[in-house]
Amino acid sequence: MPRVLVVDDEPHVTRLVQQRLRAEGYEAVTASHGMEALEKLATEGPFQVVVTDYNMPRMDGRQLCESIRERYAGEDICIFLVTARLEEPLREWAEGLPRVEYIEKPLSLQDLLLRLEKCFDEASECRGGDDA
C-alpha cells in the first residue's frame, strides 16, 4: 500500500487530507510540523511521498525538504510543497530539484490525488514496472 506522510500545523487540514487519502487506498500518516515529520520518517518510514505545508513553525517546508533530501538521498521520495504564496525564488528552487513539486493553495484534493498517481506511476517506471 502506498505510504504518504502529510505535514501541516493545522490539524483540520491533516485530518481532511488523511481521510481522503485513506479512502483512496493510501496509507496516510500525519505530522504537525517539520521536526515531527523527520521523526516519523525515521521511526515509521519508509514513505514514498511527503505532502507538506510550506509555512509552519519550527521548521518550514523548504527546510523539511532539504533535510529529507540530505538524510534520505538514496531513497526515491516525492515531495509536494503546499503554499499560499508562490514566490519566484521558491518556484525556481522547487523546479530545480528532482521529485519536488509545489501545489498552490487552496489545496485541491482532486489535484493532489492526480499528482500522487503520477508520482507513483513515474516511480514504477523507474524501477522497471514494479508496483509502488
C-alpha positions in Angstrom: 0.0 0.0 0.0 1.5 3.4 -1.0 2.5 5.4 2.1 2.1 9.2 2.4 3.3 11.5 5.2 1.1 14.6 5.5 2.6 17.5 7.3 0.7 20.6 8.3 0.4 22.7 11.5 -3.4 22.9 11.1 -5.0 19.7 12.5 -8.1 20.1 10.4 -6.0 20.1 7.2 -4.0 17.0 8.1 -7.2 15.2 9.2 -9.1 16.1 6.0 -6.2 15.0 3.7 -5.6 11.9 5.7 -9.2 10.8 5.5 -9.4 11.4 1.7 -6.1 9.6 1.1 -7.2 6.6 3.1 -10.5 6.5 1.2 -8.5 6.3 -2.0 -6.3 3.4 -0.7 -3.3 5.2 0.6 -1.8 4.7 4.0 -1.6 8.3 5.3 0.3 9.3 8.4 0.3 12.9 9.8 2.7 15.2 11.5 2.1 18.7 12.8 5.5 20.2 12.0 8.8 19.5 10.2 10.6 18.1 13.2 7.8 15.7 13.9 7.9 14.7 10.2 11.6 13.9 10.4 11.0 11.8 13.5 8.2 9.9 11.8 10.3 9.3 8.7 13.0 7.8 10.9 10.7 5.7 13.1 7.6 4.9 10.9 9.2 5.0 7.4 9.6 4.4 4.6 7.3 6.8 2.9 7.1 7.2 -0.8 5.6 10.7 -0.7 5.6 13.7 1.7 2.9 16.3 1.3 4.0 19.3 3.4 2.7 22.8 4.1 5.4 25.4 3.3 4.7 27.9 6.1 5.0 26.1 9.5 6.6 26.9 12.9 9.9 25.3 14.0 10.8 24.1 10.5 9.2 25.3 7.3 8.5 23.1 4.3 11.7 24.1 2.4 13.8 23.2 5.4 12.0 19.9 5.8 12.5 19.2 2.1 16.2 19.9 2.3 16.6 17.7 5.4 14.8 14.9 3.7 17.0 15.2 0.6 20.1 15.2 2.8 19.1 12.3 5.1 17.4 10.1 2.5 19.5 10.8 -0.5 19.3 7.3 -1.8 15.6 6.9 -1.5 13.1 7.9 -4.1 10.8 10.2 -2.0 8.4 12.5 -3.9 7.8 15.8 -2.0 4.8 18.2 -2.6 5.2 21.7 -1.0 1.8 23.3 -0.5 1.9 27.1 -0.3 -0.4 30.1 -0.4 2.2 32.5 -1.8 4.3 31.0 -4.5 7.1 33.5 -4.9 9.6 33.2 -7.8 12.6 32.1 -5.6 10.5 29.2 -4.2 9.3 28.3 -7.7 12.8 28.2 -9.1 14.2 26.3 -6.1 11.5 23.6 -6.3 11.7 23.3 -10.1 15.5 22.6 -9.8 15.0 19.6 -7.6 14.0 16.1 -8.8 10.7 14.8 -7.5 9.8 18.1 -5.7 6.7 19.9 -6.8 4.7 22.8 -5.4 1.0 23.0 -5.1 -0.7 26.3 -4.7 -3.4 26.8 -2.0 -6.3 26.3 -1.7 -5.3 22.7 -1.9 -7.5 20.7 -4.3 -7.7 17.1 -3.1 -8.5 16.0 -6.6 -5.4 17.7 -7.9 -3.3 16.1 -5.1 -4.7 12.6 -6.0 -3.8 13.1 -9.7 -0.3 14.2 -8.7 0.1 11.2 -6.4 -1.0 8.9 -9.1 1.6 10.4 -11.5 4.3 10.2 -8.8 3.7 6.5 -8.2 3.5 5.8 -12.0 6.9 7.5 -12.5 8.4 5.6 -9.6 7.1 2.4 -11.1 8.6 3.2 -14.5 12.0 4.0 -12.9 12.0 0.6 -11.2 11.1 -1.2 -14.4 7.4 -1.6 -13.9 7.3 -2.8 -10.3 4.3 -1.8 -8.2 4.8 1.2 -6.0 
